Amino acid sequence: MRHLLLAATALIAAAPLAAQSVDRQTVNRIIDQGTNQSQVMQMAQHMTDVIGPRLTNSPQMREAEAWAQARFREMGLKNVRAEGFDFGRGWSIERSSVRMTTPRPIQLRAIPIAWTPATNGALTAPIVVAPMSEEEDFAKYRGTLAGKIVLVTHPGQPSDPTEPAFKRLSGEDLSKLDNFQQPTHDPEAANRRLERLDFAKRRDAFLKAEGAVAWAQMARRDGGLLHGEGYLFKREDTPALPAVEIAQEDYRRLTRLVRLGKAPTLEIVSDVTFHDEDPMAYNIIADIPGTDPDAGYVMAGAHYDSWVGGDGAVDNAAGSAVVMEAARILTAIGARPKRTIRFVLWNGEEQGLHGSFAYVTKYLASRPPETDPAKAQLDQYYTWGSRWPITPKPGFDDLAAYFNLDNGSGRIRGIYAENNPAVVPIFKEWLAPFASMDASTVAIRRTGGTDHVFMQQIGAPGYQFIQDPLDYGARAHHTSIDTYDRLRAEDMRQNAIIMASFLLNAANADKALPRPPLPQRPVPTDPFAWPKDDD
């Protein structure tokens, strides 16, 4: 019994010491600034209502780049700069319209697909339904497309929603995230993905050769939502034909009329402009200098670019405004961190994480060039993750931690440890002051699809926060309703408070966050797998 009492006494005595690594008095000041003096919604509103959609290299993005630098300077940050990397063309929509003119007039819900050319006035032509998802489909329609607007998506059947569109994570949802997922490595699957990358270019060339005058695809969500995503932003890849995306309900109506033998005629007006003044895209970077020039830096980031269907509110003015608000909070409380705290608004994320990739390859690590001639024709980020070995650059160890926010405006519920068990107890301690704000989960699993990915690929300490999804994935992500109304102010204030606190903890920690090992070439997860039919 005496031993148990001594052990309990030792645990009680040790508990306050452990908690002292989080300066809770500073947390109080961060919370006060992040609630009573918050500017996060004002910044988000300017990005969305005033500037609008921020497609990479568009005039709106150029305006956004200048505005963010000016705001960072007003906050008192140092070394504010726009750091360029080669991207491609800008593109913007002046106006657009798609109408069915026969067998009866109807205004359709539609949007031009990004980086497709203008119609140069009204383009009127009959439609033909010719679904094409792979190159083998071309032969079915050869000789039938001349003078037509080609509907290239199979209409399928409408689906009924089975889950609520708006959701917050339950305790059960959060517990399921704490699940270690072993990495898998299938070299043949990677090759199959690469072979499909240039299908859009091959389809455009086929339609042009067959004499089609334009093409249309069906929106991938129902409810009248539109997206307008397109990826041929390099000047040499510019499509030959105008193209639009049509809402599911309108698209299916067109295909039903075709089945009845009443093939509709469409009128398309796509008044769009290419912007080639500067092919460089720019990450916006600003610092709070550290007091120890040899201690390295910690960093927060969010992607600043968006698609053009809406105003890019939840994706990702929300994360960008939170990053800027965290910077404002820390300068307002007079933070003097040991390590420099860096804030980055990434560009070109929507087309393939181009901005963060440029940063990683410039400052953190390199890989050898691609030796396969076919793959060497692709943008290097497609194959970068499969080229070995990784060679750290002199600045590799300077990055002590990176925190990313890119899952909408939902409140932070915790953080992903990215398969690094060594950071779990540290993150739990850093989250402890925010348990009453619903943020307490540290989930071991890895995440992907956003700007910490290339950092994780080279063993750099990049992390993504867990957020309530709200209606991000169900309705808002990349869609025409991604406007300021989708943002939740209370959640975004909480996000900025936690972001600021994590940055300051990481900047002032005695030791940098423990890193995973430098990745080495993995062996196939299943060395005895039999090739699939399409390998």
C-alpha positions as CSV (number, residue, x, y, z in Angstrom):
1,M,0.0,0.0,0.0
2,R,2.8,2.3,0.9
3,H,4.4,1.8,-2.5
4,L,1.1,2.7,-4.2
5,L,0.8,5.9,-2.2
6,L,4.3,6.9,-3.0
7,A,3.7,6.3,-6.7
8,A,0.4,8.2,-6.7
9,T,2.2,11.1,-4.9
10,A,4.9,11.1,-7.5
11,L,2.4,11.2,-10.3
12,I,0.5,14.1,-8.7
13,A,3.8,16.0,-8.2
14,A,4.9,15.4,-11.7
15,A,1.7,16.5,-13.4
16,P,2.1,20.3,-12.9
17,L,5.7,20.0,-14.2
18,A,4.5,18.4,-17.4
19,A,1.9,21.0,-17.9
20,Q,4.4,23.8,-17.5
21,S,5.7,23.3,-21.1
22,V,2.5,25.0,-22.3
23,D,2.5,28.6,-21.1
24,R,-1.2,28.9,-20.2
25,Q,-0.9,32.6,-19.3
26,T,0.1,33.2,-22.9
27,V,-2.7,30.9,-24.0
28,N,-5.1,33.3,-22.2
29,R,-3.7,36.2,-24.1
30,I,-4.0,34.3,-27.4
31,I,-7.7,33.4,-26.6
32,D,-8.5,37.0,-25.7
33,Q,-7.0,38.3,-29.0
34,G,-8.6,35.5,-31.0
35,T,-12.1,36.2,-29.6
36,N,-12.5,39.8,-28.5
37,Q,-10.2,41.3,-31.1
38,S,-10.6,38.8,-34.0
39,Q,-10.2,39.9,-37.6
40,V,-10.5,36.5,-39.2
41,M,-14.0,37.0,-40.7
42,Q,-13.1,40.4,-42.0
43,M,-10.1,38.9,-43.8
44,A,-12.2,36.0,-45.1
45,Q,-14.9,38.4,-46.4
46,H,-12.3,40.4,-48.3
47,M,-10.9,37.3,-49.9
48,T,-14.4,36.1,-51.0
49,D,-16.8,39.0,-51.5
50,V,-14.3,41.6,-52.6
51,I,-11.6,39.7,-54.5
52,G,-13.6,36.6,-55.4
53,P,-12.4,33.4,-56.9
54,R,-8.6,33.1,-57.0
55,L,-7.7,30.8,-59.8
56,T,-3.9,30.6,-60.1
57,N,-2.4,33.4,-62.2
58,S,-5.8,35.0,-62.8
59,P,-6.2,38.8,-62.3
60,Q,-8.1,38.0,-59.1
61,M,-5.2,36.0,-57.7
62,R,-2.8,38.8,-58.6
63,E,-5.0,41.2,-56.6
64,A,-5.1,38.6,-53.7
65,E,-1.3,38.3,-53.7
66,A,-0.8,42.0,-53.4
67,W,-3.5,42.4,-50.7
68,A,-2.1,39.6,-48.5
69,Q,1.4,41.1,-48.6
70,A,0.0,44.5,-47.6
71,R,-1.9,43.0,-44.7
72,F,1.1,41.1,-43.4
73,R,3.1,44.3,-43.5
74,E,0.4,46.2,-41.6
75,M,0.5,43.5,-38.9
76,G,4.2,44.1,-38.5
77,L,5.6,40.9,-40.0
78,K,9.0,40.9,-41.5
79,N,10.6,39.6,-44.7
80,V,7.2,39.7,-46.5
81,R,7.6,38.5,-50.0
82,A,6.1,36.8,-53.1
83,E,8.2,33.8,-54.0
84,G,7.7,32.7,-57.6
85,F,7.7,29.4,-59.4
86,D,7.0,28.4,-63.0
87,F,3.3,27.6,-63.5
88,G,1.6,28.6,-66.8
89,R,-1.3,30.6,-68.1
90,G,-3.8,32.7,-66.1
91,W,-7.5,32.4,-67.1
92,S,-10.7,34.2,-66.1
93,I,-14.4,34.3,-67.0
94,E,-16.0,37.6,-68.1
95,R,-19.4,36.1,-68.7
96,S,-20.9,32.8,-69.8
97,S,-24.3,31.4,-70.9
98,V,-25.6,28.0,-72.0
99,R,-29.1,27.8,-73.5
100,M,-31.1,25.0,-75.1
101,T,-32.7,26.7,-78.1
102,T,-34.6,23.6,-79.5
103,P,-36.9,21.8,-79.1
104,R,-37.8,24.6,-76.6
105,P,-35.8,27.5,-75.1
106,I,-34.3,26.8,-71.6
107,Q,-31.5,28.6,-69.7
108,L,-29.2,25.8,-68.5
109,R,-27.0,25.9,-65.4
110,A,-23.5,25.7,-66.7
111,I,-20.0,27.1,-66.4
112,P,-16.9,27.1,-68.7
113,I,-14.2,24.6,-67.8
114,A,-11.1,26.2,-66.6
115,W,-8.4,26.9,-69.2
116,T,-10.6,26.1,-72.2
117,P,-10.8,28.7,-75.0
118,A,-13.6,31.2,-75.7
119,T,-16.4,30.7,-78.2
120,N,-15.8,34.2,-79.7
121,G,-19.5,35.1,-79.5
122,A,-22.5,32.7,-79.5
123,L,-21.8,29.2,-80.7
124,T,-24.9,27.3,-81.8
125,A,-24.9,23.6,-82.7
126,P,-26.8,20.4,-82.2
127,I,-25.6,18.0,-79.5
128,V,-24.5,14.4,-79.7
129,V,-24.1,12.1,-76.6
130,A,-20.8,10.3,-76.9
131,P,-19.5,9.2,-73.4
132,M,-15.7,8.9,-73.4
133,S,-13.8,7.8,-70.3
134,E,-10.8,6.1,-72.0
135,E,-9.1,6.2,-75.4
136,E,-10.7,2.9,-76.5
137,D,-14.1,4.8,-76.6
138,F,-12.9,7.1,-79.5
139,A,-13.5,4.4,-82.1
140,K,-17.3,4.2,-81.3
141,Y,-17.9,7.8,-82.4
142,R,-15.4,8.3,-85.3
143,G,-17.2,10.0,-88.2
144,T,-20.2,11.1,-86.1
145,L,-19.1,14.3,-84.3
146,A,-18.5,16.9,-87.1
147,G,-20.3,20.2,-86.3
148,K,-21.6,18.9,-83.0
149,I,-21.4,19.9,-79.3
150,V,-20.3,16.6,-77.8
151,L,-21.6,15.5,-74.4
152,V,-18.7,13.3,-73.1
153,T,-20.1,12.1,-69.8
154,H,-22.3,9.1,-69.3
155,P,-25.5,10.5,-67.7
156,G,-26.0,7.6,-65.3
157,Q,-28.8,7.6,-62.8
158,P,-29.6,10.2,-60.2
159,S,-28.7,9.2,-56.6
160,D,-30.5,10.0,-53.4
161,P,-28.5,11.4,-50.5
162,T,-28.4,9.0,-47.5
163,E,-26.4,11.2,-45.1
164,P,-27.0,14.7,-43.8
165,A,-25.1,17.3,-45.8
166,F,-24.0,19.2,-42.7
167,K,-22.1,17.2,-40.1
168,R,-19.9,17.6,-37.0
169,L,-17.7,14.8,-35.8
170,S,-18.9,12.6,-33.0
171,G,-16.7,11.0,-30.4
172,E,-17.1,7.7,-32.3
173,D,-16.0,9.4,-35.5
174,L,-12.9,10.8,-33.9
175,S,-12.0,7.5,-32.3
176,K,-12.0,5.8,-35.7
177,L,-9.4,8.3,-36.9
178,D,-6.8,7.0,-34.4
179,N,-5.9,4.0,-36.5
180,F,-2.4,3.2,-37.7
181,Q,-2.5,2.5,-41.4
182,Q,0.4,0.6,-42.8
183,P,1.7,2.2,-46.0
184,T,1.3,0.3,-49.2
185,H,3.5,0.4,-52.2
186,D,2.3,-0.9,-55.6
187,P,4.6,0.2,-58.4
188,E,2.2,-1.0,-61.1
189,A,-0.7,1.0,-59.7
190,A,1.5,4.1,-59.9
191,N,2.2,3.4,-63.5
192,R,-1.5,3.0,-64.3
193,R,-2.2,6.4,-62.8
194,L,0.5,8.0,-64.9
195,E,-0.8,6.5,-68.1
196,R,-4.2,8.2,-67.5
197,L,-2.9,11.6,-66.8
198,D,-2.9,12.9,-70.4
199,F,-6.3,11.5,-71.4
200,A,-7.9,15.0,-71.4
201,K,-5.3,16.1,-74.0
202,R,-5.9,13.1,-76.2
203,R,-9.7,13.5,-76.0
204,D,-9.5,17.2,-77.0
205,A,-7.3,16.3,-79.9
206,F,-9.7,13.6,-81.1
207,L,-12.7,15.9,-80.9
208,K,-10.9,18.6,-82.8
209,A,-9.8,16.1,-85.5
210,E,-13.4,14.8,-85.8
211,G,-14.7,18.3,-86.4
212,A,-16.6,18.8,-83.2
213,V,-17.1,22.5,-82.3
214,A,-17.3,22.2,-78.5
215,W,-17.9,19.6,-75.7
216,A,-19.7,19.4,-72.4
217,Q,-19.4,17.3,-69.3
218,M,-21.9,16.6,-66.5
219,A,-21.3,18.1,-63.1
220,R,-20.1,15.4,-60.6
221,R,-22.6,16.6,-57.9
222,D,-26.4,17.0,-58.1
223,G,-28.5,19.8,-56.8
224,G,-27.6,22.2,-59.5
225,L,-24.0,22.4,-58.2
226,L,-21.2,23.4,-60.7
227,H,-17.4,23.1,-60.5
228,G,-15.6,24.0,-63.7
229,E,-12.4,22.3,-62.9
230,G,-9.8,22.0,-65.6
231,Y,-6.1,21.2,-65.6
232,L,-4.6,22.1,-68.9
233,F,-3.0,25.3,-67.8
234,K,0.3,25.0,-69.6
235,R,0.4,27.2,-72.7
236,E,1.5,24.2,-74.9
237,D,-1.4,22.1,-73.5
238,T,-4.2,24.7,-74.1
239,P,-7.3,22.8,-75.4
240,A,-8.5,23.5,-79.0
241,L,-12.2,23.4,-78.2
242,P,-14.4,25.4,-75.9
243,A,-15.9,23.3,-73.1
244,V,-18.6,23.7,-70.4
245,E,-19.8,21.8,-67.4
246,I,-23.6,21.4,-67.2
247,A,-25.6,20.7,-64.0
248,Q,-26.6,17.1,-63.6
249,E,-30.4,17.8,-63.8
250,D,-30.0,19.8,-67.0
251,Y,-27.5,17.4,-68.6
252,R,-29.8,14.4,-68.1
253,R,-32.7,16.3,-69.6
254,L,-30.6,16.8,-72.7
255,T,-29.7,13.1,-73.0
256,R,-33.3,12.1,-72.5
257,L,-34.4,14.3,-75.4
258,V,-31.7,12.7,-77.5
259,R,-33.1,9.3,-76.7
260,L,-36.5,10.5,-77.9
261,G,-35.0,11.5,-81.2
262,K,-35.4,15.2,-80.4
263,A,-31.7,16.1,-80.3
264,P,-31.4,19.6,-78.8
265,T,-29.6,22.5,-80.1
266,L,-27.4,24.5,-77.7
267,E,-26.2,28.0,-77.7
268,I,-22.9,28.5,-75.8
269,V,-21.4,31.8,-74.9
270,S,-18.0,31.4,-73.2
271,D,-16.4,34.8,-72.9
272,V,-13.1,33.9,-71.2
273,T,-9.6,35.4,-71.3
274,F,-6.1,33.9,-71.1
275,H,-3.5,35.9,-69.1
276,D,0.1,35.4,-70.2
277,E,1.7,38.5,-68.8
278,D,3.6,36.5,-66.2
279,P,3.8,32.6,-66.2
280,M,5.1,32.6,-62.6
281,A,2.8,31.8,-59.7
282,Y,3.7,33.2,-56.3
283,N,3.6,31.9,-52.7
284,I,3.1,34.7,-50.2
285,I,5.5,34.4,-47.3
286,A,5.9,36.4,-44.1
287,D,7.9,35.9,-40.9
288,I,7.9,36.7,-37.2
289,P,11.7,36.5,-36.6
290,G,13.1,34.3,-33.9
291,T,15.4,35.4,-31.2
292,D,17.8,32.5,-31.9
293,P,19.1,32.7,-35.5
294,D,20.4,29.1,-35.3
295,A,17.2,27.5,-34.0
296,G,15.4,27.2,-37.4
297,Y,11.8,27.9,-38.0
298,V,8.2,26.6,-37.7
299,M,5.6,27.3,-40.3
300,A,1.9,27.5,-40.9
301,G,0.3,27.3,-44.3
302,A,-2.9,27.1,-46.3
303,H,-3.5,27.3,-50.0
304,Y,-4.7,30.6,-51.3
305,D,-5.9,29.6,-54.7
306,S,-9.3,28.4,-55.6
307,W,-11.6,27.3,-58.4
308,V,-14.0,29.7,-60.1
309,G,-17.4,28.2,-59.6
310,G,-17.8,30.1,-56.3
311,D,-15.6,32.5,-54.4
312,G,-13.3,29.8,-52.8
313,A,-14.6,30.4,-49.3
314,V,-14.2,27.0,-47.5
315,D,-11.6,26.0,-50.1
316,N,-9.6,27.7,-49.0
317,A,-10.1,31.3,-47.9
318,A,-11.0,29.8,-44.6
319,G,-7.6,28.3,-44.0
320,S,-5.8,31.3,-45.5
321,A,-7.7,33.7,-43.2
322,V,-6.9,31.5,-40.2
323,V,-3.2,31.5,-41.0
324,M,-3.3,35.3,-41.4
325,E,-5.2,35.7,-38.2
326,A,-2.8,33.5,-36.3
327,A,0.0,35.9,-37.5
328,R,-2.0,38.9,-36.3
329,I,-2.7,37.3,-32.9
330,L,1.0,36.5,-32.3
331,T,2.2,40.0,-33.4
332,A,-0.6,41.6,-31.3
333,I,0.5,39.8,-28.1
334,G,4.1,40.8,-28.8
335,A,5.3,37.2,-29.2
336,R,9.1,36.9,-29.3
337,P,9.6,33.2,-30.3
338,K,13.0,31.4,-30.1
339,R,12.4,30.0,-33.6
340,T,11.2,32.1,-36.5
341,I,7.5,31.6,-37.2
342,R,6.8,31.6,-40.9
343,F,3.4,32.0,-42.5
344,V,2.8,30.8,-46.1
345,L,-0.2,31.2,-48.5
346,W,0.4,28.5,-51.1
347,N,-0.5,29.0,-54.8
348,G,-1.3,26.4,-57.4
349,E,-2.6,23.8,-54.9
350,E,-5.7,23.0,-56.8
351,Q,-3.7,21.9,-59.9
352,G,-1.4,19.6,-58.0
353,L,0.2,21.2,-54.9
354,H,2.5,23.2,-57.1
355,G,3.3,25.9,-54.6
356,S,4.3,23.7,-51.7
357,F,6.2,21.4,-54.1
358,A,8.2,24.4,-55.3
359,Y,9.1,25.3,-51.7
360,V,10.1,21.7,-50.8
361,T,12.3,21.3,-53.8
362,K,13.9,24.7,-53.3
363,Y,14.6,24.5,-49.6
364,L,14.2,21.0,-48.2
365,A,15.2,18.1,-50.5
366,S,15.8,16.9,-54.0
367,R,15.4,13.6,-55.9
368,P,17.2,12.4,-59.0
369,P,15.7,13.3,-62.5
370,E,13.2,10.9,-64.2
371,T,15.0,8.4,-66.4
372,D,11.9,7.0,-68.2
373,P,11.5,9.2,-71.4
374,A,7.7,8.9,-71.4
375,K,7.4,9.9,-67.8
376,A,10.0,12.7,-68.2
377,Q,7.4,14.5,-70.4
378,L,5.1,14.9,-67.4
379,D,5.2,17.6,-64.8
380,Q,7.9,16.4,-62.4
381,Y,5.6,16.4,-59.3
382,Y,3.7,13.4,-60.8
383,T,6.8,11.2,-60.6
384,W,8.7,12.9,-57.9
385,G,7.5,10.6,-55.1
386,S,8.8,7.5,-56.8
387,R,12.3,8.7,-57.5
388,W,15.1,7.7,-55.2
389,P,17.1,8.5,-53.2
390,I,16.0,11.6,-51.3
391,T,18.9,14.1,-50.8
392,P,18.3,16.6,-48.0
393,K,19.2,20.2,-48.7
394,P,21.1,22.4,-46.3
395,G,17.8,23.9,-45.0
396,F,16.2,20.5,-44.4
397,D,16.8,20.5,-40.6
398,D,15.8,24.1,-40.2
399,L,12.1,23.3,-40.6
400,A,11.1,22.3,-37.1
401,A,7.4,21.9,-37.7
402,Y,4.7,22.7,-40.3
403,F,1.0,23.0,-39.7
404,N,-1.5,22.9,-42.5
405,L,-5.2,23.9,-42.6
406,D,-7.2,22.9,-45.7
407,N,-10.5,21.2,-44.8
408,G,-13.0,24.1,-44.7
409,S,-14.1,26.3,-41.9
410,G,-15.1,23.6,-39.4
411,R,-13.6,23.9,-36.0
412,I,-10.4,22.0,-35.2
413,R,-11.1,18.8,-33.2
414,G,-7.5,17.7,-33.0
415,I,-4.5,16.9,-35.2
416,Y,-3.2,14.0,-37.2
417,A,0.1,12.6,-36.1
418,E,0.9,11.3,-39.6
419,N,2.1,7.8,-38.4
420,N,4.6,9.4,-36.1
421,P,4.0,8.0,-32.6
422,A,6.8,10.2,-31.1
423,V,4.7,13.4,-31.5
424,V,1.5,12.0,-30.0
425,P,2.2,12.9,-26.3
426,I,3.5,16.3,-27.3
427,F,0.4,17.1,-29.3
428,K,-1.9,15.9,-26.5
429,E,-0.2,18.3,-24.1
430,W,-0.4,21.2,-26.6
431,L,-4.1,20.5,-27.1
432,A,-4.9,20.2,-23.3
433,P,-5.9,23.9,-22.9
434,F,-8.5,23.5,-25.7
435,A,-10.4,20.5,-24.5
436,S,-13.4,22.7,-23.6
437,M,-13.3,24.0,-27.2
438,D,-13.8,20.5,-28.5
439,A,-10.2,20.0,-29.5
440,S,-8.5,17.1,-27.8
441,T,-7.9,14.3,-30.4
442,V,-4.5,13.2,-31.6
443,A,-5.0,10.6,-34.4
444,I,-2.1,8.6,-35.5
445,R,-3.2,8.1,-39.1
446,R,-1.7,9.8,-42.2
447,T,-3.6,12.2,-44.4
448,G,-3.1,13.4,-48.0
449,G,-4.4,15.6,-50.7
450,T,-3.0,19.0,-49.5
451,D,0.2,21.0,-49.0
452,H,1.9,19.0,-46.3
453,V,2.1,15.9,-48.6
454,F,5.5,16.5,-50.2
455,M,6.9,17.4,-46.8
456,Q,5.7,14.0,-45.4
457,Q,7.2,12.3,-48.5
458,I,10.7,13.4,-47.5
459,G,10.3,12.9,-43.7
460,A,9.8,16.6,-42.9
461,P,7.5,17.3,-39.9
462,G,4.3,18.4,-41.8
463,Y,0.9,18.0,-40.0
464,Q,-2.7,18.5,-40.8
465,F,-5.4,19.4,-38.3
466,I,-8.6,17.4,-37.8
467,Q,-11.7,19.6,-38.5
468,D,-15.4,19.2,-38.4
469,P,-16.5,18.6,-42.0
470,L,-19.7,20.7,-41.9
471,D,-20.9,20.6,-45.5
472,Y,-17.4,20.8,-47.0
473,G,-17.3,17.5,-48.8
474,A,-21.1,17.2,-49.3
475,R,-21.8,20.5,-51.0
476,A,-19.2,23.2,-50.8
477,H,-15.9,21.8,-52.0
478,H,-15.0,23.2,-55.4
479,T,-18.6,24.2,-56.1
480,S,-20.7,27.2,-57.1
481,I,-22.0,27.7,-53.6
482,D,-18.6,28.0,-52.0
483,T,-19.2,31.5,-50.9
484,Y,-18.9,33.4,-47.6
485,D,-22.2,32.0,-46.4
486,R,-20.5,28.6,-45.9
487,L,-18.1,29.9,-43.3
488,R,-18.7,29.6,-39.6
489,A,-17.2,32.5,-37.5
490,E,-17.1,30.8,-34.1
491,D,-15.2,27.8,-35.6
492,M,-12.8,30.0,-37.5
493,R,-11.9,32.0,-34.4
494,Q,-11.2,28.7,-32.6
495,N,-9.0,27.5,-35.5
496,A,-6.9,30.7,-35.4
497,I,-6.5,30.4,-31.6
498,I,-5.3,26.8,-31.8
499,M,-3.1,27.5,-34.8
500,A,-1.4,30.4,-33.0
501,S,-0.9,28.4,-29.9
502,F,0.6,25.4,-31.7
503,L,3.0,27.7,-33.6
504,L,4.2,29.3,-30.4
505,N,4.7,26.0,-28.6
506,A,6.7,24.6,-31.5
507,A,8.7,27.8,-31.8
508,N,9.6,27.9,-28.1
509,A,10.1,24.2,-27.5
510,D,13.5,23.2,-26.1
511,K,13.8,20.6,-28.9
512,A,12.2,20.5,-32.4
513,L,9.5,18.0,-32.9
514,P,10.8,14.4,-33.4
515,R,11.0,13.5,-37.0
516,P,10.3,10.2,-38.8
517,P,13.3,8.5,-40.5
518,L,14.4,9.8,-43.8
519,P,12.3,7.7,-46.3
520,Q,14.1,5.0,-48.3
521,R,12.9,3.2,-51.4
522,P,10.1,0.9,-50.2
523,V,9.8,-2.7,-51.3
524,P,6.4,-3.8,-52.9
525,T,3.8,-4.4,-50.2
526,D,2.8,-7.7,-51.9
527,P,5.9,-9.0,-53.7
528,F,3.9,-11.9,-55.2
529,A,1.0,-9.9,-56.6
530,W,-0.1,-11.0,-60.1
531,P,-0.4,-8.2,-62.7
532,K,-3.9,-6.9,-63.4
533,D,-5.5,-7.0,-66.9
534,D,-4.8,-3.3,-67.5
535,D,-1.2,-3.4,-66.4
